[in-house]
Amino acid sequence: MNDARPRRRARRARITGVLAATVALAAASAAVLPALAASAGQTLAQVATARGFHIGTAAEVNSLASSQWRYVADTQFNSVTMGNEGKWDATEPAQGQFDFAAADAIADYAAATGKRLRGHTLVWHNQLPAWVSAERTAEQQRQVLIDHVTGVAGHFAGDVAQWDVVNEPFNEDGTLRSSVWYTRLGEDYVADALTAARAADPAAKLFINDYNVEGVNAKSTGLYNLVQRLQARGIPIDGVGLQAHLIVGQVPSTLRQNIERFTALGLTVEITELDVRIPLPADTAELTQQAADYRAVVGACAAVTGCTGVTTWGVGEVDSWIPEFFPGYGAALLFDEQWRARPAYSAVVEALGGTATVPAPPPVPSRETVVTYPFEAGLDGWGSRGAETTTHVTTAAHGGTGSVLSSGRTETWQGPTRPVLDLLTPGKLYTVTGWARTASGSGNARLSMQRQNGTATRYENISATTAISTTWTRLTGDYLFLPGATALSLYLETTDTTGDLYLDDVTIETEGPPVSQSASVSASVSPSVSASVSASVSPSASRSPSVSPSVSPSSSGGSGTACAVRYTTNDWGGGFVGDFTLTNTGTTTVNGWTLRWTFAGDQRVNQAWGATVTQSGGAVSAANAAWNGTVTAGASVTLGFLAGYTGTNARPTAFTLNGTTCALT
């Protein structure tokens, strides 16, 4: 507890300048866009705060760099939940090496805007680095859990109001899920996690969080019974989170009854991940029904003393997970793809006792080119990553008459590179685009950043592995530049060929001022934007995250390395989770890997962890993440994905690692 207070003071003191910059930006924007004042009124956050209620949203670090996301989130929500940034693969990618840069960004944003912060999540069966599931004794596994909970909860002590300590521990029948935690530690793993979290941060409320537990059913009863057993043992448990990922028109009739039975145990209840998905395209009747559903959920919570808040899993269509995970569904949140309030917004305001005033959508930002490399007159500062040769040529070009040629490559990681640290601002989101092709044959290319933090190096993917041949192929993706880098280089590489490569027309873009601003106002607003966003994602001075080692250029590994794959699925009809354990059964280290397979049906991967996944037809490629590209002989990595399908979910019959067929286990 003593450690928490200095951290909190340091964060508050450091963000004072951010708040001033935000006020300056708001004033400048109002002068430029006076029409926005016409929609001024009591916001959703103001209505919730007035009655002591929390209305929240999940946040990802990329969202923080969007002026439109912030415009809505800043004013409409008084609580924020870590999205992926607080999960195990993000915070402890290698054992004992914690990386809080991304999670700190969410915490700093909450502090800068005066929002309550929810932590998500300390112990879960998904998004675990491979090392967590390595063979060890039960006592060693328990220590892994305790060390992680202590490290993460302790880091944010005093900042997080509620932690989802254990996430999704139940099967649909109310039994505990057969995860690495339950299999090795039994039910006691839940008690161990809660006890460690209480010791690390005595002030935070500790929750168990799950889905399909909104109404009274077998699963929610399993949760209810577990809570009673924990309470009987004196294990610290403060609340339960009901996720509430709902389908339009299907709010459980026993929602309020279920909330009341948990609060009767002395627990706090919150709706933690609310969205209400609709078959697309959504019509007026469905949006009206959705508004009624939101009103029912928020109203049920607000009506029960002890149900203290509702969090939606995203602000609007732009940051919703639904369209990707549930093909054919969407329109699940309070704001649409243009940040306009849906009818559900007014329903929530009214459910909390307010009078709805529909907010105006945020200003549309312009696109601003940071730098462009056309390679018309020379190399533009680009060079080689290794012993290969990088030259300016006029024999091939995507646009104009020149390009860069990387020849004499002996390793797949070799290719053209350029330092860009002096061009980027920490906290800003950039779109990086380049055009690539081979001199002959074909291969798979990847555009990435090499980021140095002191002595630690991260390799951060921008574009997914992209098939290129002797015609030009566009590689593009977003890159969020987090603070702390001492060196930063953009580079092109391949995953499966050492042939000659061409690169042309590289551009880096970011958000500019709103498109309706004049040039004179733009100049005065731009510095405020930069200061606000940059400071909001900077980790506090009291924190020095240790960045895990990642893939480094090396000649070891590559094609020919023996491998084995264990592939399991959790299928519920129309959707499934696929989990892989990929083992290096060879005698040399693999440095950089791509796992490939082909679906026989119409399965479509929508979200992945532990790898960057791309799909063309049935063919799927999964390239290593920044933190798990090195696989020593005998070691394993885990990765997984969420997918949907409409036909049958036939299992793939073959997998290849860097071109070599793997054994199936």
C-alpha positions as CSV (number, residue, x, y, z in Angstrom):
1,M,0.0,0.0,0.0
2,N,2.9,2.4,0.8
3,D,4.2,1.8,-2.7
4,A,1.0,2.8,-4.4
5,R,0.8,6.4,-3.3
6,P,4.0,7.8,-4.8
7,R,3.1,6.2,-8.1
8,R,-0.3,7.8,-8.1
9,R,1.1,11.2,-7.2
10,A,3.7,10.9,-9.9
11,R,1.1,10.1,-12.5
12,R,-1.2,13.0,-11.4
13,A,1.7,15.5,-11.4
14,R,3.0,14.4,-14.8
15,I,-0.4,14.7,-16.6
16,T,-1.1,18.3,-15.5
17,G,0.4,19.5,-18.8
18,V,-1.7,17.0,-20.7
19,L,-4.9,18.4,-19.2
20,A,-3.9,21.9,-20.1
21,A,-3.1,20.9,-23.7
22,T,-6.5,19.1,-23.9
23,V,-8.3,22.2,-22.8
24,A,-6.4,24.3,-25.3
25,L,-7.3,21.9,-28.1
26,A,-11.0,21.8,-27.1
27,A,-11.1,25.6,-27.1
28,A,-9.4,25.8,-30.5
29,S,-11.7,23.2,-32.0
30,A,-14.8,25.0,-30.7
31,A,-13.6,28.2,-32.4
32,V,-13.1,26.5,-35.7
33,L,-16.3,24.3,-35.5
34,P,-18.9,26.4,-33.8
35,A,-21.7,24.2,-35.2
36,L,-20.7,21.5,-32.6
37,A,-22.0,23.8,-29.8
38,A,-25.5,23.3,-31.1
39,S,-25.5,19.7,-29.8
40,A,-24.1,20.7,-26.4
41,G,-25.9,19.1,-23.5
42,Q,-25.6,16.7,-20.6
43,T,-23.4,13.8,-21.7
44,L,-23.8,10.1,-20.8
45,A,-20.8,10.4,-18.5
46,Q,-22.3,13.4,-16.7
47,V,-25.6,11.6,-16.2
48,A,-23.9,8.5,-14.8
49,T,-21.5,10.5,-12.6
50,A,-24.4,12.5,-11.1
51,R,-26.0,9.3,-9.7
52,G,-22.7,7.7,-8.7
53,F,-22.7,5.2,-11.5
54,H,-19.9,4.1,-13.8
55,I,-20.4,3.9,-17.6
56,G,-17.3,2.6,-19.3
57,T,-15.6,1.5,-22.4
58,A,-12.8,-0.9,-23.3
59,A,-9.7,0.8,-24.7
60,E,-6.8,-0.3,-26.9
61,V,-3.6,1.7,-27.2
62,N,-4.2,2.3,-30.9
63,S,-7.6,3.8,-30.1
64,L,-5.9,6.4,-27.9
65,A,-4.1,7.8,-30.9
66,S,-7.4,8.4,-32.8
67,S,-8.7,11.9,-32.2
68,Q,-12.2,10.8,-33.1
69,W,-12.2,7.9,-30.6
70,R,-10.9,10.2,-27.9
71,Y,-13.4,12.9,-28.8
72,V,-16.3,10.5,-28.0
73,A,-14.6,8.5,-25.2
74,D,-13.4,11.6,-23.3
75,T,-16.8,13.0,-22.9
76,Q,-19.2,10.1,-22.9
77,F,-17.6,7.6,-20.5
78,N,-16.3,8.0,-16.9
79,S,-14.6,4.6,-16.7
80,V,-12.1,2.7,-18.9
81,T,-11.1,-1.0,-19.1
82,M,-7.8,-2.3,-20.4
83,G,-8.5,-4.2,-23.6
84,N,-5.6,-6.5,-24.6
85,E,-2.9,-4.5,-22.9
86,G,-3.3,-6.0,-19.4
87,K,-3.3,-9.6,-20.6
88,W,-0.5,-12.0,-19.9
89,D,1.0,-12.1,-23.4
90,A,1.3,-8.3,-23.3
91,T,2.6,-7.8,-19.7
92,E,4.9,-10.8,-19.2
93,P,5.9,-12.2,-22.6
94,A,9.0,-13.8,-21.1
95,Q,9.2,-15.2,-17.6
96,G,10.1,-12.5,-15.1
97,Q,10.4,-9.9,-17.8
98,F,7.5,-7.5,-17.6
99,D,6.6,-4.9,-20.3
100,F,4.0,-2.4,-19.1
101,A,4.4,0.2,-21.9
102,A,1.1,-0.5,-23.5
103,A,-0.9,-1.0,-20.3
104,D,0.6,2.2,-18.8
105,A,-0.8,4.0,-21.8
106,I,-4.3,3.0,-20.8
107,A,-3.7,3.8,-17.2
108,D,-2.3,7.2,-18.1
109,Y,-5.2,8.0,-20.3
110,A,-7.7,7.1,-17.5
111,A,-5.8,9.4,-15.1
112,A,-5.5,12.3,-17.7
113,T,-9.3,12.3,-18.3
114,G,-10.4,11.6,-14.7
115,K,-11.8,8.1,-15.5
116,R,-12.0,5.1,-13.2
117,L,-9.6,2.3,-14.4
118,R,-10.6,-1.4,-14.6
119,G,-7.8,-3.9,-15.0
120,H,-8.3,-6.8,-17.4
121,T,-7.2,-9.6,-16.8
122,L,-4.6,-11.3,-14.5
123,V,-5.4,-15.0,-15.0
124,W,-7.0,-16.4,-18.1
125,H,-6.6,-19.6,-20.2
126,N,-6.1,-17.6,-23.5
127,Q,-3.4,-15.3,-24.7
128,L,-0.7,-17.1,-22.7
129,P,2.9,-17.1,-23.8
130,A,4.2,-20.5,-24.5
131,W,6.5,-20.5,-21.4
132,V,3.5,-20.4,-19.1
133,S,2.3,-23.8,-20.1
134,A,5.8,-25.5,-20.1
135,E,6.1,-28.7,-18.2
136,R,6.6,-28.1,-14.4
137,T,5.4,-29.3,-11.1
138,A,2.1,-28.1,-9.6
139,E,4.0,-26.0,-7.0
140,Q,6.2,-24.4,-9.7
141,Q,3.0,-23.6,-11.7
142,R,1.4,-22.0,-8.7
143,Q,4.5,-19.8,-8.3
144,V,4.3,-18.7,-11.9
145,L,0.7,-17.6,-11.3
146,I,1.5,-15.8,-8.0
147,D,4.6,-14.1,-9.5
148,H,2.6,-12.8,-12.4
149,V,-0.4,-11.6,-10.4
150,T,2.0,-9.9,-7.9
151,G,4.0,-8.3,-10.6
152,V,1.1,-6.8,-12.6
153,A,-1.3,-5.9,-9.8
154,G,1.6,-4.5,-7.8
155,H,2.7,-2.3,-10.7
156,F,-0.7,-0.7,-11.0
157,A,-1.4,-0.6,-7.2
158,G,-3.4,2.5,-6.4
159,D,-4.4,3.1,-10.0
160,V,-6.7,0.2,-10.8
161,A,-10.1,0.4,-9.0
162,Q,-11.2,-3.2,-10.0
163,W,-9.3,-6.2,-11.4
164,D,-10.8,-9.0,-13.4
165,V,-8.5,-11.3,-11.5
166,V,-9.8,-14.6,-13.0
167,N,-11.4,-14.5,-16.4
168,E,-13.8,-17.0,-18.0
169,P,-13.1,-20.0,-15.7
170,F,-16.3,-21.9,-16.3
171,N,-17.8,-24.3,-18.8
172,E,-21.4,-23.8,-19.9
173,D,-22.6,-26.5,-17.5
174,G,-21.1,-24.7,-14.5
175,T,-18.0,-26.8,-14.1
176,L,-14.6,-25.3,-14.1
177,R,-12.9,-25.1,-17.5
178,S,-10.0,-27.6,-18.1
179,S,-7.3,-24.9,-18.5
180,V,-3.6,-25.2,-17.7
181,W,-4.5,-23.6,-14.4
182,Y,-7.3,-26.0,-13.4
183,T,-5.6,-29.1,-14.8
184,R,-2.4,-28.5,-12.8
185,L,-3.7,-26.7,-9.7
186,G,-7.4,-27.6,-9.4
187,E,-9.9,-25.1,-8.1
188,D,-7.3,-23.6,-5.7
189,Y,-5.8,-21.6,-8.6
190,V,-8.7,-19.2,-8.2
191,A,-8.0,-18.7,-4.5
192,D,-4.3,-18.3,-5.2
193,A,-4.9,-15.6,-7.8
194,L,-7.3,-13.7,-5.6
195,T,-5.0,-13.9,-2.5
196,A,-2.0,-12.7,-4.5
197,A,-3.9,-9.8,-6.0
198,R,-5.1,-8.7,-2.5
199,A,-1.6,-8.7,-1.2
200,A,-0.3,-6.8,-4.2
201,D,-3.0,-4.1,-4.2
202,P,-5.2,-4.1,-1.0
203,A,-7.3,-1.2,-2.4
204,A,-8.5,-2.7,-5.6
205,K,-11.8,-4.7,-5.8
206,L,-11.2,-8.2,-7.0
207,F,-13.6,-9.8,-9.6
208,I,-14.3,-13.0,-11.3
209,N,-15.5,-12.3,-14.8
210,D,-17.3,-14.6,-17.3
211,Y,-19.7,-14.7,-20.2
212,N,-23.1,-16.3,-20.5
213,V,-23.6,-15.7,-16.8
214,E,-26.0,-12.8,-17.1
215,G,-29.2,-14.8,-16.4
216,V,-29.9,-17.5,-13.8
217,N,-28.5,-20.7,-15.5
218,A,-26.1,-23.6,-14.9
219,K,-23.1,-21.5,-15.6
220,S,-24.0,-18.5,-13.4
221,T,-25.0,-21.0,-10.7
222,G,-21.5,-22.5,-10.9
223,L,-20.1,-19.0,-10.4
224,Y,-22.5,-18.4,-7.5
225,N,-21.5,-21.6,-5.8
226,L,-17.7,-20.9,-6.3
227,V,-18.1,-17.5,-4.7
228,Q,-19.8,-19.1,-1.7
229,R,-17.0,-21.6,-1.3
230,L,-14.4,-18.8,-1.5
231,Q,-16.2,-16.7,1.1
232,A,-16.5,-19.7,3.4
233,R,-12.7,-20.1,3.2
234,G,-12.0,-16.4,3.8
235,I,-10.6,-15.9,0.3
236,P,-10.8,-12.2,-0.8
237,I,-13.5,-11.8,-3.5
238,D,-15.3,-8.5,-4.0
239,G,-17.3,-8.8,-7.1
240,V,-18.4,-10.6,-10.2
241,G,-18.4,-9.3,-13.8
242,L,-21.2,-10.3,-16.1
243,Q,-19.8,-9.8,-19.6
244,A,-23.1,-9.5,-21.5
245,H,-22.1,-10.1,-25.1
246,L,-25.7,-10.3,-26.3
247,I,-27.8,-10.9,-29.4
248,V,-30.5,-8.3,-30.2
249,G,-33.8,-9.3,-28.5
250,Q,-32.2,-11.8,-26.2
251,V,-31.7,-10.1,-22.9
252,P,-32.1,-12.8,-20.2
253,S,-35.4,-12.3,-18.3
254,T,-33.7,-13.3,-15.1
255,L,-30.9,-10.7,-15.4
256,R,-32.0,-8.5,-12.4
257,Q,-32.8,-11.6,-10.3
258,N,-29.3,-12.9,-11.0
259,I,-27.7,-9.6,-10.1
260,E,-29.7,-9.5,-6.8
261,R,-28.6,-13.0,-5.7
262,F,-24.9,-12.0,-6.2
263,T,-25.3,-8.7,-4.4
264,A,-27.1,-10.5,-1.5
265,L,-23.7,-12.3,-1.0
266,G,-22.2,-8.9,-0.3
267,L,-20.6,-8.7,-3.7
268,T,-20.3,-5.8,-6.2
269,V,-21.7,-6.6,-9.6
270,E,-20.8,-4.9,-12.9
271,I,-21.8,-5.5,-16.5
272,T,-18.2,-5.6,-17.9
273,E,-18.3,-6.1,-21.7
274,L,-21.7,-5.2,-23.0
275,D,-22.5,-5.2,-26.7
276,V,-25.8,-6.2,-28.5
277,R,-25.1,-7.5,-31.9
278,I,-27.5,-7.3,-34.8
279,P,-27.7,-9.3,-38.1
280,L,-26.5,-6.9,-40.9
281,P,-27.7,-4.8,-42.4
282,A,-29.5,-3.5,-39.2
283,D,-32.9,-2.0,-39.9
284,T,-34.9,0.5,-37.9
285,A,-36.9,-2.2,-36.0
286,E,-33.7,-3.9,-35.0
287,L,-32.1,-0.7,-33.8
288,T,-35.2,0.1,-31.8
289,Q,-35.1,-3.4,-30.2
290,Q,-31.4,-2.9,-29.5
291,A,-32.2,0.4,-27.7
292,A,-34.7,-1.5,-25.6
293,D,-32.1,-4.1,-24.8
294,Y,-29.6,-1.6,-23.7
295,R,-32.2,0.1,-21.6
296,A,-33.1,-3.2,-20.0
297,V,-29.5,-4.1,-19.1
298,V,-28.5,-0.7,-17.8
299,G,-31.8,-0.3,-16.0
300,A,-31.5,-3.7,-14.3
301,C,-28.1,-2.9,-13.0
302,A,-28.9,0.7,-11.9
303,A,-32.0,-0.6,-10.1
304,V,-30.0,-2.9,-7.8
305,T,-27.9,-1.4,-5.0
306,G,-24.5,-3.0,-5.4
307,C,-24.5,-3.1,-9.2
308,T,-22.2,-0.1,-9.8
309,G,-21.5,0.1,-13.5
310,V,-21.8,-0.9,-17.1
311,T,-18.9,-1.1,-19.5
312,T,-19.4,-1.5,-23.3
313,W,-16.7,-3.4,-25.2
314,G,-15.7,-0.5,-27.4
315,V,-17.1,2.9,-28.3
316,G,-18.4,2.3,-31.8
317,E,-18.2,0.2,-34.9
318,V,-14.6,1.2,-35.5
319,D,-13.3,-0.6,-32.4
320,S,-15.9,-3.3,-32.1
321,W,-14.8,-6.9,-32.2
322,I,-18.2,-8.2,-33.4
323,P,-18.0,-7.9,-37.2
324,E,-14.7,-9.9,-37.3
325,F,-15.7,-12.6,-34.8
326,F,-19.3,-13.0,-35.8
327,P,-19.5,-12.7,-39.6
328,G,-22.8,-11.2,-40.7
329,Y,-23.3,-9.4,-37.4
330,G,-22.4,-5.9,-36.2
331,A,-24.0,-2.5,-35.1
332,A,-23.4,-3.7,-31.6
333,L,-22.3,-0.5,-29.7
334,L,-23.6,2.9,-28.9
335,F,-21.9,4.7,-31.8
336,D,-21.8,3.8,-35.5
337,E,-18.9,3.7,-38.0
338,Q,-19.1,7.5,-38.4
339,W,-19.2,8.0,-34.6
340,R,-22.9,9.0,-34.7
341,A,-25.0,8.0,-31.7
342,R,-27.4,5.1,-32.2
343,P,-30.8,5.0,-30.6
344,A,-29.3,2.9,-27.8
345,Y,-27.3,5.9,-26.7
346,S,-30.4,7.8,-25.7
347,A,-31.9,4.7,-24.1
348,V,-28.9,4.3,-21.8
349,V,-29.0,8.0,-20.8
350,E,-32.7,7.7,-20.0
351,A,-32.2,4.4,-18.1
352,L,-29.9,6.3,-15.8
353,G,-32.5,9.0,-15.3
354,G,-31.1,11.6,-17.7
355,T,-32.6,13.5,-20.6
356,A,-30.9,12.5,-23.8
357,T,-29.2,15.1,-26.0
358,V,-27.8,13.4,-29.1
359,P,-24.1,14.4,-29.4
360,A,-22.6,15.6,-32.6
361,P,-20.0,13.3,-34.2
362,P,-16.4,14.3,-33.9
363,P,-14.5,16.3,-36.5
364,V,-13.0,14.3,-39.3
365,P,-9.2,14.4,-39.2
366,S,-7.1,15.1,-42.2
367,R,-4.3,12.8,-43.3
368,E,-0.8,14.2,-42.9
369,T,2.2,12.8,-44.7
370,V,5.2,12.5,-42.4
371,V,7.7,11.4,-45.0
372,T,7.8,9.7,-48.4
373,Y,10.6,7.8,-50.1
374,P,10.1,7.7,-53.9
375,F,13.6,6.6,-54.6
376,E,13.8,8.8,-57.7
377,A,17.2,10.4,-57.0
378,G,18.9,7.9,-54.8
379,L,18.6,5.7,-51.7
380,D,17.0,8.4,-49.5
381,G,19.0,7.2,-46.5
382,W,18.1,3.5,-46.9
383,G,20.8,0.9,-46.4
384,S,21.4,-2.8,-45.7
385,R,20.6,-4.9,-42.5
386,G,23.4,-7.3,-43.1
387,A,26.1,-8.2,-45.7
388,E,23.7,-7.8,-48.6
389,T,24.0,-5.0,-51.1
390,T,21.5,-2.1,-51.3
391,T,21.5,0.0,-54.4
392,H,19.4,2.6,-56.2
393,V,18.3,1.3,-59.6
394,T,16.3,2.5,-62.6
395,T,15.6,-0.9,-64.0
396,A,12.4,-1.4,-62.1
397,A,9.9,1.0,-60.4
398,H,6.5,1.1,-59.0
399,G,6.1,4.8,-59.6
400,G,8.4,7.1,-61.4
401,T,11.8,5.7,-62.7
402,G,13.7,4.5,-59.6
403,S,13.5,2.0,-56.7
404,V,15.8,0.2,-54.2
405,L,17.3,-3.2,-55.0
406,S,18.5,-5.5,-52.2
407,S,20.8,-8.1,-53.8
408,G,23.2,-10.8,-52.6
409,R,20.9,-11.8,-49.7
410,T,21.9,-14.9,-47.8
411,E,19.4,-14.7,-45.0
412,T,15.6,-14.1,-45.1
413,W,15.9,-11.2,-42.6
414,Q,18.2,-9.2,-44.8
415,G,16.7,-6.4,-46.8
416,P,16.5,-2.6,-47.1
417,T,16.3,-0.5,-43.8
418,R,16.2,3.1,-42.7
419,P,16.4,4.8,-39.3
420,V,13.1,6.7,-38.5
421,L,13.4,7.6,-34.8
422,D,13.7,11.3,-35.5
423,L,10.6,11.3,-37.7
424,L,8.0,9.8,-35.3
425,T,6.3,11.1,-32.1
426,P,5.7,8.8,-29.2
427,G,2.0,8.1,-28.7
428,K,1.0,8.7,-32.3
429,L,-0.4,6.1,-34.7
430,Y,1.2,5.9,-38.1
431,T,0.2,4.2,-41.3
432,V,3.2,2.8,-43.1
433,T,3.0,1.7,-46.8
434,G,5.5,0.4,-49.2
435,W,5.5,-1.5,-52.5
436,A,7.7,-4.6,-52.9
437,R,8.4,-7.3,-55.6
438,T,11.0,-10.0,-56.3
439,A,13.5,-9.9,-59.1
440,S,12.4,-13.5,-60.0
441,G,10.2,-16.2,-58.5
442,S,8.0,-15.4,-55.6
443,G,8.0,-15.2,-51.8
444,N,6.4,-13.7,-48.7
445,A,7.5,-10.3,-47.5
446,R,7.0,-8.4,-44.3
447,L,7.3,-4.7,-43.4
448,S,8.4,-4.2,-39.8
449,M,10.0,-1.9,-37.3
450,Q,13.1,-2.7,-35.3
451,R,12.8,-0.9,-32.0
452,Q,15.7,-0.6,-29.5
453,N,15.0,0.1,-25.8
454,G,18.4,0.4,-24.3
455,T,19.9,-3.1,-24.7
456,A,16.6,-4.8,-25.5
457,T,15.4,-5.2,-29.1
458,R,11.8,-5.6,-30.3
459,Y,10.8,-6.6,-33.9
460,E,7.3,-5.2,-34.5
461,N,5.3,-6.3,-37.5
462,I,3.5,-3.6,-39.5
463,S,2.2,-5.6,-42.5
464,A,1.2,-9.2,-42.4
465,T,3.2,-11.7,-44.4
466,T,2.3,-10.8,-47.9
467,A,2.8,-12.9,-51.1
468,I,5.0,-11.0,-53.6
469,S,6.3,-11.9,-57.0
470,T,7.6,-10.1,-60.1
471,T,4.7,-7.7,-60.0
472,W,4.5,-4.9,-57.4
473,T,2.5,-5.7,-54.2
474,R,1.4,-3.2,-51.6
475,L,2.4,-3.7,-48.0
476,T,0.6,-1.5,-45.5
477,G,-0.3,-1.4,-41.8
478,D,-0.6,0.7,-38.7
479,Y,2.2,1.3,-36.2
480,L,1.8,2.8,-32.8
481,F,5.1,4.3,-31.6
482,L,5.3,3.8,-27.8
483,P,7.8,5.9,-25.7
484,G,11.2,4.8,-24.6
485,A,12.9,3.9,-27.9
486,T,16.6,4.7,-28.2
487,A,16.7,3.6,-31.9
488,L,14.0,2.8,-34.5
489,S,14.4,1.4,-38.0
490,L,11.9,0.5,-40.7
491,Y,12.8,-2.5,-42.8
492,L,11.6,-5.0,-45.4
493,E,12.4,-8.7,-45.1
494,T,11.1,-12.1,-46.4
495,T,10.1,-15.2,-44.6
496,D,10.9,-17.9,-47.1
497,T,13.3,-16.6,-49.9
498,T,16.7,-15.1,-50.2
499,G,16.2,-13.8,-53.7
500,D,16.7,-10.2,-54.8
501,L,14.1,-7.7,-53.6
502,Y,12.8,-4.4,-54.8
503,L,11.2,-1.7,-52.6
504,D,9.6,1.5,-53.8
505,D,7.3,4.4,-52.8
506,V,7.4,4.1,-49.0
507,T,5.2,6.6,-47.1
508,I,4.5,7.2,-43.5
509,E,1.3,9.1,-42.6
510,T,-0.6,10.1,-39.5
511,E,-3.6,12.1,-38.4
512,G,-3.6,15.8,-39.1
513,P,-5.9,18.6,-37.9
514,P,-9.7,18.4,-38.7
515,V,-10.3,18.8,-42.4
516,S,-12.5,21.8,-41.9
517,Q,-9.8,23.8,-40.1
518,S,-8.1,26.7,-41.8
519,A,-4.3,26.7,-42.2
520,S,-3.9,29.4,-39.6
521,V,-5.9,27.5,-37.0
522,S,-4.2,24.3,-37.9
523,A,-0.9,25.6,-36.9
524,S,-2.1,26.7,-33.5
525,V,-4.0,23.4,-32.8
526,S,-1.4,20.9,-34.0
527,P,1.1,21.3,-31.1
528,S,-1.7,20.8,-28.6
529,V,-2.7,17.6,-30.3
530,S,0.8,16.3,-30.2
531,A,1.4,17.2,-26.6
532,S,-1.9,15.6,-25.5
533,V,-1.5,12.3,-27.3
534,S,2.1,11.9,-26.6
535,A,2.0,12.5,-22.9
536,S,-1.1,10.4,-22.5
537,V,0.7,7.2,-23.6
538,S,4.0,7.8,-21.8
539,P,4.7,5.4,-18.9
540,S,5.1,7.1,-15.5
541,A,8.6,8.0,-14.4
542,S,8.5,5.5,-11.6
543,R,8.1,2.6,-14.0
544,S,11.0,1.1,-16.0
545,P,9.5,-1.8,-17.9
546,S,11.8,-4.6,-18.9
547,V,11.2,-5.5,-22.5
548,S,11.4,-9.1,-23.5
549,P,14.0,-10.3,-26.0
550,S,12.6,-11.0,-29.4
551,V,13.7,-12.4,-32.8
552,S,17.2,-11.2,-33.7
553,P,18.7,-11.5,-37.1
554,S,20.5,-14.9,-37.1
555,S,21.5,-17.6,-39.5
556,S,20.2,-20.4,-37.3
557,G,16.9,-22.0,-37.9
558,G,14.8,-21.6,-41.0
559,S,13.6,-24.1,-43.6
560,G,14.5,-27.7,-42.9
561,T,13.9,-27.4,-39.1
562,A,11.9,-30.4,-37.8
563,C,8.6,-29.5,-36.1
564,A,5.4,-30.9,-34.5
565,V,2.0,-29.3,-34.2
566,R,-0.8,-30.0,-31.8
567,Y,-4.1,-28.4,-32.9
568,T,-7.2,-28.3,-30.8
569,T,-10.5,-26.5,-31.2
570,N,-13.4,-25.3,-29.1
571,D,-16.4,-25.3,-31.4
572,W,-19.9,-24.0,-30.7
573,G,-21.4,-24.1,-34.2
574,G,-20.7,-21.2,-36.5
575,G,-17.6,-20.2,-34.6
576,F,-14.7,-21.7,-32.8
577,V,-11.4,-21.1,-31.1
578,G,-8.3,-22.8,-32.6
579,D,-5.3,-23.4,-30.4
580,F,-1.8,-24.5,-31.5
581,T,1.2,-25.8,-29.7
582,L,4.2,-25.6,-32.2
583,T,7.3,-27.5,-31.1
584,N,10.8,-27.3,-32.6
585,T,11.7,-31.0,-32.7
586,G,15.0,-30.2,-34.6
587,T,18.5,-29.6,-33.2
588,T,18.9,-25.9,-34.2
589,T,17.2,-22.7,-33.0
590,V,14.4,-21.3,-35.2
591,N,14.7,-17.5,-35.5
592,G,11.6,-16.3,-37.1
593,W,8.8,-18.6,-38.1
594,T,5.7,-18.8,-40.3
595,L,3.2,-21.7,-39.8
596,R,0.9,-22.4,-42.8
597,W,-2.1,-24.6,-43.3
598,T,-5.2,-24.8,-45.5
599,F,-8.9,-25.0,-44.4
600,A,-11.0,-27.3,-46.4
601,G,-14.2,-25.4,-45.6
602,D,-15.2,-21.7,-45.5
603,Q,-13.5,-21.0,-42.1
604,R,-12.4,-17.4,-41.7
605,V,-9.9,-16.3,-39.1
606,N,-11.1,-13.1,-37.5
607,Q,-8.7,-12.5,-34.5
608,A,-5.4,-14.1,-33.5
609,W,-3.0,-14.0,-30.6
610,G,0.7,-15.1,-30.5
611,A,1.0,-14.6,-34.2
612,T,0.1,-12.3,-37.1
613,V,-2.4,-14.2,-39.2
614,T,-3.3,-13.6,-42.8
615,Q,-5.7,-15.6,-45.0
616,S,-6.3,-15.9,-48.7
617,G,-9.1,-18.3,-49.6
618,G,-8.5,-21.4,-47.4
619,A,-4.8,-20.8,-47.2
620,V,-3.7,-19.4,-43.8
621,S,-0.3,-18.0,-42.7
622,A,0.6,-17.3,-39.1
623,A,3.9,-15.4,-38.6
624,N,5.5,-15.1,-35.2
625,A,4.7,-12.2,-32.9
626,A,7.4,-9.7,-31.9
627,W,8.1,-11.6,-28.6
628,N,8.0,-15.3,-29.6
629,G,10.0,-15.6,-32.8
630,T,12.9,-17.5,-31.2
631,V,12.2,-21.2,-30.6
632,T,15.1,-23.2,-29.3
633,A,15.5,-26.9,-30.0
634,G,12.9,-28.8,-28.0
635,A,11.0,-25.7,-27.0
636,S,7.4,-24.8,-27.9
637,V,5.3,-21.8,-28.6
638,T,1.5,-21.4,-28.4
639,L,-0.8,-19.4,-30.7
640,G,-4.4,-19.3,-31.4
641,F,-7.3,-17.6,-33.2
642,L,-11.0,-16.9,-33.3
643,A,-12.8,-17.9,-36.5
644,G,-16.3,-18.3,-37.9
645,Y,-17.8,-20.6,-40.5
646,T,-21.1,-21.4,-42.2
647,G,-20.5,-24.9,-43.5
648,T,-18.5,-27.6,-41.7
649,N,-15.4,-27.1,-39.5
650,A,-13.1,-29.8,-41.0
651,R,-9.6,-30.0,-39.5
652,P,-6.6,-29.1,-41.6
653,T,-4.6,-32.2,-42.6
654,A,-1.1,-30.7,-42.9
655,F,0.9,-27.9,-41.4
656,T,4.3,-26.5,-42.5
657,L,6.8,-24.5,-40.6
658,N,9.0,-22.2,-42.8
659,G,8.2,-24.6,-45.7
660,T,8.8,-27.9,-43.8
661,T,5.9,-30.3,-43.1
662,C,5.3,-30.8,-39.4
663,A,4.3,-33.9,-37.6
664,L,0.8,-33.9,-36.1
665,T,0.5,-34.7,-32.3
